[in-house]
Structure formats: structure tokens, C-alpha cells
């Protein structure tokens, strides 16, 4: 099965593509199903972002989650701490070097949802440090439209 639709990110930024709330629901349902499958296998992705979600075809809502290069397997007795990820999508526990868990991926899913619905990155700062500060303070941009 070849994947020819490109990154979900490309759809978000394309001028000729309108992303409706229904489209967002269809994409997010599949993202959550994929994340749930990973979590059932005790795997956290840790780099969920629109660039790591591929569309099967240009007009399809069918997606695949890719790039498991930062993924970690979680075990019951061993806390895992990491210091990596894409700044605008990483959860506070990574910034604070606290143990990660399944909730770490769910934070990223929430950011993806915001990006899909608004076209904006909620915590983006002028630098990575500003972005990290915005994340840890839960200081996000919200356009009241």
C-alpha cells in the first residue's frame, strides 16, 4: 500500500485546502485509534505532530502515523525521562525532565487538534525557550473567532 497523500501538515498550510470540523474529527479519530494501539503495546511515540501523520491519498481522510525514532517502551517499574521532541508539541513533563507516560502523547494529540481546528500553533514562541515557557505556564494563543 503506497502512501501518496503527503503529510497532514501540508494540508493544514495549503491555501487550496479547506479543513472542516468534520475533517478534523475524521483525522483525530484515527490519530486517537493509532495512539491507543501504541499505548496498548506500552509504546509512547513522543514525536506526534502533523508532519508525522501521512495521508494515504490527497483526498483521503485515511492516515498513518510515522517516524517512531523517538518512541519509548514503558514498563511498570522504570520511570522514563527524556529531553527530546519537537518544541511546539512536547508536553510539560519533558521540559521539566519528569517521568513521561501515555499522557505525554495525549498532550501532543491535543496540540494537533488545536492546530487542525485553528491553523495556529498554540504555544509557539519567538524561540524554543519562549515556546517551552508558554507550555509550562499553559500560556496559549486563542483567537476568539
C-alpha positions in Angstrom: 0.0 0.0 0.0 1.7 3.2 -1.1 1.0 6.5 0.7 0.8 9.3 -1.8 -1.2 12.0 0.1 1.7 13.7 1.8 1.9 15.0 5.4 -1.2 16.1 7.2 0.8 19.3 7.9 0.8 20.0 4.2 -3.0 20.0 4.2 -3.1 22.4 7.2 -0.9 25.0 5.5 -2.2 24.6 1.9 -4.1 27.6 0.6 -6.2 25.5 -1.7 -7.3 23.0 1.0 -10.2 23.7 3.4 -10.1 21.7 6.6 -13.6 21.5 8.1 -14.5 20.4 11.6 -15.7 17.1 10.2 -12.3 16.6 8.5 -10.7 17.3 11.9 -12.9 14.8 13.6 -12.1 12.1 11.0 -8.4 12.7 11.3 -8.4 12.9 15.1 -10.4 9.7 15.5 -7.8 7.8 13.5 -4.9 9.5 15.4 -6.5 8.5 18.7 -7.1 5.0 17.5 -3.4 4.7 16.4 -2.2 6.2 19.7 -4.5 3.8 21.6 -3.0 0.9 19.7 0.6 2.0 20.6 -0.3 2.5 24.2 -1.9 -1.0 24.4 1.6 -2.2 23.4 3.2 0.0 26.1 4.8 2.3 23.5 4.8 6.1 23.6 5.6 7.9 20.3 6.9 11.1 21.8 7.0 13.0 18.5 3.4 13.2 17.4 2.9 16.2 15.1 1.2 16.8 11.8 4.4 16.2 9.9 4.5 12.7 11.3 1.0 11.9 10.1 0.7 10.8 6.5 -2.4 10.8 4.3 -3.0 7.8 2.1 -4.1 10.0 -0.8 -4.5 13.7 -1.4 -8.3 13.5 -1.0 -8.4 10.7 1.6 -9.0 11.0 5.3 -7.2 7.8 5.9 -3.9 8.4 7.7 -0.8 6.6 9.0 1.4 7.6 12.0 5.1 7.5 11.0 8.5 8.2 12.5 8.9 6.1 15.6 12.5 7.2 16.0 11.9 8.8 19.4 9.4 6.2 20.6 10.0 4.5 24.0 8.6 1.3 25.6 7.2 1.9 29.0 7.5 -0.6 31.9 5.6 -0.6 35.2 8.7 -0.2 37.4 11.0 2.0 35.5 10.3 5.7 35.1 11.4 7.1 31.8 12.6 10.7 31.3 13.6 12.2 28.0 14.8 15.5 26.7 13.8 15.4 23.1 10.8 16.1 20.8 9.5 18.9 18.6 9.3 22.0 20.8 5.8 23.2 20.0 4.3 19.7 20.6 6.2 18.4 23.6 4.4 18.2 27.0 5.4 20.0 30.2 6.8 16.8 31.7 9.5 16.5 29.0 10.5 20.2 29.5 10.7 19.6 33.3 12.5 16.3 32.9 9.8 14.5 34.8 8.7 10.9 34.1 6.8 10.5 30.8 3.7 8.3 30.2 0.8 7.8 27.9 -0.4 11.3 28.8 2.7 12.7 27.1 1.3 11.5 23.7 -2.1 12.8 24.6 -0.8 16.3 25.2 0.6 16.2 21.7 -2.7 15.0 20.3 -4.4 18.0 22.0 -1.9 20.3 20.3 -2.5 18.6 17.0 -6.3 19.1 17.5 -5.8 22.8 18.1 -3.6 23.2 15.0 -6.1 21.4 12.8 -9.0 23.4 14.1 -7.3 26.8 14.1 -4.3 26.6 11.8 -2.2 28.0 14.6 0.3 26.5 17.0 -1.0 27.3 20.5 2.3 27.6 22.3 4.7 28.9 19.6 7.1 31.5 20.9 9.8 33.6 19.2 12.3 31.0 20.3 12.3 27.4 21.7 12.9 28.8 25.2 9.8 31.0 24.8 7.8 28.0 23.5 8.9 25.9 26.5 7.9 28.7 28.8 4.5 29.0 27.2 4.0 25.3 27.5 5.0 25.0 31.2 2.8 28.1 32.0 -0.1 26.8 29.8 0.1 30.2 28.1 -1.5 29.8 24.7 -2.9 31.9 21.9 -6.6 31.7 21.3 -8.2 33.8 18.6 -11.8 34.5 19.6 -13.4 33.9 16.2 
